[in-house]
Amino acid sequence: MPFDAKTSRLLVVYNPIAGRRRRRFLSRVLEALERRGLSVRLEPTKKRGDAEDLARIADADRIVVAGGDGTINEALNGLPETGPPLAVIPLGTANVLAHELGVAASAEAVADAIVDGKPRDVTLGLVNGRRFSMMAGVGFDAHVVRDVDTKLKRAIGKGAYVIETLRQLVRFAPRFYDVRIDGVAHRASSVILCNGHYYGGRFVAAPDARLDAPEFQVVLFGTAGRFATIRYAVALALGRLPSLADVTILPARVVEIDGPPDEPVQADGDILAHLPARFEAKPRAARLVGPT
């Protein structure tokens, strides 16, 4: 059913922890929506898991999540498969899903995407039963996500991840993981499962990964150790990661990873599971709204 600004119900789930600058941006988007004739119902999250609960019981024609990738992830985990389409107002640190959808950085463009954007069926990932939209990781990046200082992250954003990355380069012990990709065995020092081609912002880890593809693109890192990790990070920043000889990228519907017990698994920038982990690509699992 077409989204009619005059009659459709819009629910905006927002994370009030966002900084002052992001709250001002949210206010500008809400004003732009009201100018388009929309009646907006606001629901703030008060604790972890609230976005999931709000999405599960939402009585709306379109849900908008105002927050970062973690808040969006919560909402996707509550959204029924037959639930309303979901749009985003990017207020997070990396906003990877917003970049993948092509959501622009201006308040007017975000409002246009919410009102005029067409819902598209997308593939979601599952890790041990929990959904994720953009990426999951085991190894170095999962340890960075697990240990990053949340207060520092709120204060300086992406800089907190840079600081934690430097710390992990000192203390992260080299290790390998057993990986089965659609039943075929592999070994890797770190693994990233890409459901979209952006990673950590606008970095590209797997150029062929897309939200509407029926499978992941799995990035296998073949060498362990501090210097290999630095080489991988530089190659990622320069857009050359896929060209490295010890990096393998494979399509996959089902991935199983085993390694040291209770190793963290990050997905969409939060720790969603621990090893052993099973990942599945679920096509047409949700409808996301982006610019036309």
Helices and strands as residue ranges (DSSP letters): E 10-14, H 20-35, E 40-44, H 50-56, E 62-67, H 69-78, E 86-90, H 96-101, H 107-116, E 118-127, E 130-132, E 135-138, H 140-147, H 150-156, H 158-171, E 177-181, E 184-188, E 190-194, E 198-199, E 203-204, E 216-221, H 226-238, G 241-243, E 247-252, E 254-258, E 264-267, E 270-274, E 277-290
